[in-house]
């Protein structure tokens, strides 16, 4: 069957969306990273997006079949392939309007990207071994950047915060720490490419990372 170019199959309406009781506005041509404190919060993020625009959200789920999604990927490489298909305009979408591409949950591949080496990279689903591992994240960012620039949609990436990254036996960063890595151990050069970085402990406790001051700031309720 002949594939139809992405722009001929999908409308990108470039529509701003207000979420979290109007505390956050998702804008076109923007990349968003939502760091969540636990599974309940990450599900709340998805529910919040779906409440406002489920019909216009295309969801790629990373190894999680428990949520309603358009596509499930089992490896980091599969995620890159799926996103490249979207970026190249040759992905088989159903006819729909797309305002947001949601990637849930990048943390699924966190430990794979930590331990990958020349002995296990094929077992972990990688086509090749990159050094340093930050290059995997850089490849992901480049594809996301192409997508938002080409289609003027937005991309929301969810992930767990530093509690998951550290593991249960390691202490998390002290409250006085205001730096980026207070809440995440994802590669900083990757994280800082996002237009907005949110930490969500609960719907009443939202924080955004200010890249100019390098500090987390509270987002006040409207």
HUWO-V437160 format. One record per residue. N is the residue number from 1. BURIAL is b if it has 24 or more other C-alpha atoms within 12 Angstrom, else e. Layout:
BEGIN
n-><N;N>
burial-><BURIAL;BURIAL>
END
This chain:
BEGIN
n-><1;2;3;4;5;6;7;8;9;10;11;12;13;14;15;16;17;18;19;20;21;22;23;24;25;26;27;28;29;30;31;32;33;34;35;36;37;38;39;40;41;42;43;44;45;46;47;48;49;50;51;52;53;54;55;56;57;58;59;60;61;62;63;64;65;66;67;68;69;70;71;72;73;74;75;76;77;78;79;80;81;82;83;84;85;86;87;88;89;90;91;92;93;94;95;96;97;98;99;100;101;102;103;104;105;106;107;108;109;110;111;112;113;114;115;116;117;118;119;120;121;122;123;124;125;126;127;128;129;130;131;132;133;134;135;136;137;138;139;140;141;142;143;144;145;146;147;148;149;150;151;152;153;154;155;156;157;158;159;160;161;162;163;164;165;166;167;168;169;170;171;172;173;174;175;176;177;178;179;180;181;182;183;184;185;186;187;188;189;190;191;192;193;194;195;196;197;198;199;200;201;202;203;204;205;206;207;208;209;210;211;212;213;214;215;216;217;218;219;220;221;222>
burial-><e;e;e;e;e;b;b;e;e;b;e;b;e;b;b;e;b;e;b;b;e;e;e;b;b;b;b;b;b;b;b;b;b;b;b;b;b;b;b;e;b;b;b;b;b;b;e;e;b;b;e;b;b;b;e;b;b;b;b;b;b;b;e;b;e;e;b;e;b;b;b;b;b;b;b;b;b;b;b;b;b;b;b;b;e;b;b;e;e;e;b;b;b;e;e;e;b;b;b;b;b;b;b;b;b;b;b;b;b;b;e;b;b;b;e;b;e;e;e;e;e;e;e;b;e;b;e;e;b;e;e;e;b;e;e;b;b;b;e;b;b;e;b;b;b;b;b;b;e;e;b;b;b;b;b;b;b;b;b;b;b;b;b;b;b;e;e;e;e;e;e;e;e;e;e;e;e;e;b;b;b;b;b;b;b;b;b;e;e;b;b;b;b;b;b;b;b;b;b;b;b;e;b;e;e;b;b;b;b;e;e;e;e;e;e;b;e;e;b;e;e;e>
END
